[in-house]
């Protein structure tokens, strides 16, 4: 009997150690909450959930709140500041609540291709990440939502067409609202979560967004005319509060960061691959698309470049605006790329 018990001691000790380790791991696991406007089941949501599965294996549980259930992007940033949530997947609109410099990456008519946009972002990325970090937010990856286009109940082919429209602008961005109004337009400030009901009531009859977003939120059904003009790349990022990052065990951080970086690559690749597919899907459901002529393109370019002096120093800090233009021009000088793509 004692001989049998003696033989069992190592086994019992191993079992006790394994149980203790599992209990410790369970107690040490970090739970983080993520907020985003991206609806459930979209490309962004699927990527975030895959990232969450990988984080879970590293001892970090990720609870995802999609579709704007926590409010618009400014609301998400506010909730991050007070600690209600810790992670956000945001466009430059939300990121600008932390540092306006990020909006240099999505200035209308500044970029003519993804290649230009990528070049400028990579050049500015270290500084932008440093500026966000100084405000208590760590960038886990950079992503995007595609090219912003105009959608309307009637076609919007020229600036004059847009002047006749009641179009959505982000309600918290007073500087942009003032610029539009000073140029003779009639923007309607709203939260992005209020676009659909106000298309239904007629308070607005047009908006600007990316094709995948228009399809994901089903906004296009109430404004089924899309201008194919690519007037701005909608850049975004996944961020975490530094307080939450510090809670993650050091041993887990490399795996968390690696999974986030992979998600960033997928955000870029899958959005770009899915943009034309989203347009084709909407066409099957009644969307009509309109190409702009070279003359119409010139009208839009003239409109937006004419307000760059107003954007600089208000919507975008002057030094960041100058930096973005510098790197864009540097890319064009290297690649001789001037024609829209």
N, C-alpha and C positions, 0 to 999 in steps of 0.2 A: 504493500500500500504506500509506504513512505517512498519507495523507489519510484512508483508511478507518479506520485506527487512531485518528486524531485525533477522528473523528466518534463512535467507540465509547466514548471516555473518559467523557463525561457519563453514558451509559447504564450503563457498568460502575460508575461512582461511585454512581449511584442504587441499583443492585442491591446494592452493598456496604453502603450505608447502611441499606437495608431489611433486609438479612440481619442486620446488627449490631443494629438496633433490635429485631428479632424475638428474637434471642438474648438481648439484655438483658432484654426483657420476660419471657422464659421463666425467666431466672435470678432476676428480681425477684419472680416470682409467689410468693404466700404460700399455704401449704397449712394448713388448719385442720381439726381433727377435732371432730365434733359428736356428743354422746351424748344419747339420749332413751329413755324407756320406750315411746313410741308405736310400734306394730308397723308393719312394712313394708306398704305398700299402703293404709294408712288415710288419712283426710283430712289429718291432721297431717303424715304422711310425704310425701304428694304436694306439700303446700305447701312443706315444707322443701326438697324436691328442686328445685322451681321457683325458690325463692330461691337455691339453690346454683348453678343455671344462670346466674342474673343476676349472682351474685358472680363467677363464672368470667369473664364478659365484662369485669369490672372488674379482673381479674388476681388474684382470690382463689379458690383451689380449696377446695371444701368436701367433706370425706369424712364421710358420715353413717353412724352406727352405731345402728340402730333396735332396738326390741323388747326393750330391757333387756339386750342382749348385753354391755354394759359394767357390768351390775349395776343395783341399785335406784337411785333418785334420790340418796340420800345418798352412794352409791358414786361416782356421776357427779360430784358436787360435790368429793369427795375427789380424784378424778382430775384435775379442773380445777385444784385448788389446787397439785398437784405438777407440773402441766404436761403430763400424758399426753394430755389433750384440752383444747380451748380454748373450745368453745361448748357450751351446754346448752339444751335446750328442756325446761323443768321446770314442775311445778305448785308451789303454795305449800309443799308438803311438802319438796321439794328446796330451794327458795329459803329456807325457814326454817333450813336448815343454815348459811346465811350471815347472815341477819338475821330474827329471829322476827317482826318487825313486819309482814311480808307476810301472816301468817296472820290479821290483822285483816280481810282481804278475803274470808275464807271461814269465818267463825265460824258454826256451826250456828244456824239459825233467826233470824239477825240480819237477813237480807234476804228480801223477799217478791217481788221482781221483778228482772229484769235492769236496769231503769231505776234502781232503788235502788243495786244493785251498781255500775253504771257511774258513777253520781254520786259515790259514795264513793271509788272507785278513782281517778277523775280528780282529785279534791280531794287525795288522799294521794299520788298518783303522784310528784310532784316530790320530796317528802321521802323516799319509799321508794327512789327511784333514787339519791338522794344518800347514803342509808345503805348501799346495796349498793355504790356506787362507793367509799365509804370502806373497804370490805372487799376491794377489788380486782376488782370485777365491774361491767361496764357493761351496762345494759339496752338491748337492741336493739329489742324490741317487747314488748307485753303481749298475752296471748291467754287462752284458756280451754278447758275440756274439757266444759262443760255443767253441768247441775244434778245434784248427788249425790242418789241414791235408795238405799233399802235393797233388797237382793236376798237371798232366803233359800230354803232347801229347803222351808220352810213359810212361809206369809205372816207378815209382820211389820207389824202394823197399829197396835200400841200399844207403849209402853215396856215393859210387862210381857211382851209377846211377845219383845222383844229380850233381856230378862233371861234367858229360857229358851234363848237361842241362844248358839252359840260363834262369835263374829264377829271378823273380821280388823281389826286396827289396825296402823298402821305401827310396826315393831319398834323403831325408833330414837327414837320419841317417848314417852319415859318420863312426861312431865308429863301428856299426854293419857291414857295408860294408867292412871296413878294416879287421875285424875278419874273415869274410867269405873268402876274398881274400887271407889272410895269411894262411888259411887252405887249399888252392888249389882249391877253387871254383870260378865260373864265374857269380857272381850276376850282375843284370842289375838294376841300380837305376832309379826309376820312381815314379811319383805320382800315388796313387791308382786309380785316375780317368783316368789314361792312360793305365791301364792294358788291357782293351778290344781291343782298336785299335792296340796295339803292339803285342797282340796275333795274330791278323789278319795279321799284316805285317811280323810276324816271328821274330821280335826283341827279344821277349821272347817266350819260349815254355812251361813254367811251372810257378807255383806260389804256395804260401801257404796261406790258408785262412780257414774259417769255412764253413761247408756244407751249412748253411742257407745263408751266404754271397755269396758263389759260385753260388747258385741257384738264389738269388735275383738279382745279377748283370749279370747273364747268362754267366759268365766266363767259366763255366765248359764245355760248348758246344765246346769250342776250345781247351780244355785240358781235355778230357773225361776219364782220368784214375786217380782214387783217391786211395791213400794209407790210410788205415784205422787207422794207427798209430796216436794216440793222442799226439802230441808233445808239445802242450802248450795251456792252457786255455786263451782265449782272453777276458780279463777283460776290463771294461769301466766304465764311470761315466757320469752323467749329472751335469754340472757345470754352475754357473752364476757368472758374475763379481760382486765384492762386491759393486761397484758403482751402479749397477742395483738393487741389493738386497736392498740397502739403499733407493732406490726410491719407493719401495713397501711399502704402508702404514702398520704400525705395526699391525693394526687390521687384515690385510689380510694375514700376513706372516704365521701364523699357518696353515691356509687352504691350502696355496700354498705348504708349506713344506709337509703336510700330503698327498696331491695329488701326489707330487713327490716321496715320500717314497713308496706309493702304486704302482706307475709306476715301481720303482726299483724292487719290489717283482715280478711284472709281467714280467719284462725283464728277470729275472732269471728263473722263472717257465716256461714261454711260450717258451723261447729259448731252454731250456733243453728238454721240451716235444716235440718240433718241429724238433729237430736235426735229429733223425732217419727218420721222415717223409720227411724231405728235401732230404735225401739220397735216399729214395725210389722213390720220385718224379723224381730225376735226373736219376735214373736207368731206369725208364720208357722212358726217353728221350735219352738213349744211354750211360749213365755213367757206367763204369766198376770199381769195387772196388777190392782191393788187400790187404789181411791180411799179416802182417809180421810174420816170424817165430821167435821163441825165440832168435835164433842166430842173426837174422837181427835186432831185437829190441836191443840186446846188442851192436851191432855196432853203432846204433844211440845214445844210451846212452853214450857210450864211447866217441863218437865224441863231443857231446855237453858238457859233464862234463869236458872234457879235456880243453875246452876254458873258463870254469868258471873263472879262474884267469884273463883272458883277459877281460871278461864281467865286472867283479868286478872292480870298479873304473873308468870305461869308460861308458859302456852302462847303468850300474846301480851303484850308489854310493856304495862304499865298505861297509859302515855301514848298508845300507839297504839290500844289498845282504846277508850279514852275518845274519841279523835279519830274513830274509825270510827262510834261510836254518835252522836256529835255531828253528823256529816255525814249519817248516815242519818236522824236526827230532823229535820235541816234540810230534807232532801229531802221528807220526809212533810209537814212544815209547809207547804212550798211547793206540794205537789201533792195534799195531803189523801188520800194513798194508804195505806190500812191493811189492806185485804183481801188475802189471798193470791191470787196469780195462777198 
